[in-house]
Amino acid sequence: MKQILDEDLAYEILCAVEEVPEGRVATYGQIARLIGREKNSRLVGLVLSRSQYYGDYPCHRIVNHCGRLVPGWDEQKNLLAREGIPLKDENHVDLKQYQWDY
């Protein structure tokens, strides 16, 4: 795969993702704010979609601003369920109850 992302930036994002505790979720926007790039939540999503190239990170704990899971990533539901995070409907986590308060 052609390297199109700055590796230091990718690791900065992934290190922030690593801070999300088990049993909690964060949004792409939260991670972007944590690294000082509040307008780059889509960049966070791009890095997470390629995280397998950087190592093992708990990317399943990251959802969109409405709590929606990643479309097409069925394993995310199972990984969250193993951490005790139920879904409020087929594709959403209850952010009021499970969002990480960093």
Contacts in CASP RR format, 6 or more apart in sequence:
PFRMAT RR
TARGET T0000
AUTHOR 0000-0000-0000
METHOD contacts of the structure
MODEL  1
MKQILDEDLAYEILCAVEEVPEGRVATYGQIARLIGREKNSRLVGLVLSR
SQYYGDYPCHRIVNHCGRLVPGWDEQKNLLAREGIPLKDENHVDLKQYQW
DY
1 50 0 8 1.000
1 53 0 8 1.000
5 46 0 8 1.000
5 47 0 8 1.000
5 50 0 8 1.000
9 43 0 8 1.000
9 47 0 8 1.000
10 47 0 8 1.000
10 50 0 8 1.000
10 54 0 8 1.000
11 54 0 8 1.000
12 35 0 8 1.000
13 31 0 8 1.000
13 35 0 8 1.000
13 43 0 8 1.000
13 44 0 8 1.000
13 47 0 8 1.000
13 48 0 8 1.000
14 47 0 8 1.000
14 48 0 8 1.000
14 51 0 8 1.000
14 54 0 8 1.000
14 55 0 8 1.000
14 57 0 8 1.000
16 31 0 8 1.000
16 34 0 8 1.000
16 35 0 8 1.000
17 26 0 8 1.000
17 31 0 8 1.000
17 48 0 8 1.000
17 51 0 8 1.000
17 57 0 8 1.000
17 58 0 8 1.000
17 59 0 8 1.000
17 61 0 8 1.000
17 62 0 8 1.000
18 57 0 8 1.000
18 58 0 8 1.000
19 34 0 8 1.000
19 102 0 8 1.000
20 26 0 8 1.000
20 58 0 8 1.000
20 61 0 8 1.000
20 62 0 8 1.000
20 100 0 8 1.000
21 100 0 8 1.000
22 58 0 8 1.000
22 83 0 8 1.000
23 61 0 8 1.000
23 80 0 8 1.000
23 83 0 8 1.000
23 84 0 8 1.000
23 85 0 8 1.000
23 98 0 8 1.000
24 61 0 8 1.000
24 85 0 8 1.000
24 98 0 8 1.000
24 99 0 8 1.000
24 100 0 8 1.000
25 61 0 8 1.000
25 62 0 8 1.000
25 63 0 8 1.000
25 67 0 8 1.000
25 80 0 8 1.000
25 85 0 8 1.000
25 93 0 8 1.000
25 95 0 8 1.000
25 98 0 8 1.000
25 99 0 8 1.000
25 100 0 8 1.000
26 61 0 8 1.000
26 62 0 8 1.000
26 63 0 8 1.000
26 99 0 8 1.000
26 100 0 8 1.000
26 102 0 8 1.000
27 41 0 8 1.000
27 62 0 8 1.000
27 63 0 8 1.000
27 64 0 8 1.000
27 65 0 8 1.000
27 67 0 8 1.000
27 95 0 8 1.000
27 99 0 8 1.000
28 41 0 8 1.000
28 42 0 8 1.000
28 44 0 8 1.000
28 45 0 8 1.000
28 48 0 8 1.000
28 62 0 8 1.000
28 63 0 8 1.000
28 64 0 8 1.000
28 65 0 8 1.000
29 38 0 8 1.000
29 41 0 8 1.000
29 44 0 8 1.000
29 65 0 8 1.000
30 99 0 8 1.000
30 100 0 8 1.000
30 102 0 8 1.000
31 41 0 8 1.000
31 44 0 8 1.000
31 62 0 8 1.000
32 38 0 8 1.000
32 39 0 8 1.000
32 40 0 8 1.000
32 41 0 8 1.000
32 43 0 8 1.000
32 44 0 8 1.000
34 102 0 8 1.000
37 43 0 8 1.000
41 65 0 8 1.000
44 62 0 8 1.000
45 62 0 8 1.000
48 57 0 8 1.000
48 59 0 8 1.000
48 62 0 8 1.000
51 57 0 8 1.000
51 59 0 8 1.000
60 73 0 8 1.000
60 75 0 8 1.000
60 76 0 8 1.000
60 79 0 8 1.000
60 80 0 8 1.000
61 80 0 8 1.000
61 83 0 8 1.000
61 100 0 8 1.000
63 69 0 8 1.000
63 70 0 8 1.000
63 92 0 8 1.000
63 93 0 8 1.000
63 95 0 8 1.000
66 92 0 8 1.000
66 95 0 8 1.000
67 92 0 8 1.000
67 93 0 8 1.000
67 95 0 8 1.000
68 91 0 8 1.000
68 92 0 8 1.000
69 76 0 8 1.000
69 77 0 8 1.000
69 80 0 8 1.000
69 87 0 8 1.000
69 91 0 8 1.000
69 92 0 8 1.000
69 93 0 8 1.000
70 76 0 8 1.000
71 91 0 8 1.000
77 87 0 8 1.000
80 87 0 8 1.000
80 93 0 8 1.000
81 87 0 8 1.000
85 93 0 8 1.000
85 98 0 8 1.000
86 94 0 8 1.000
87 93 0 8 1.000
88 94 0 8 1.000
END
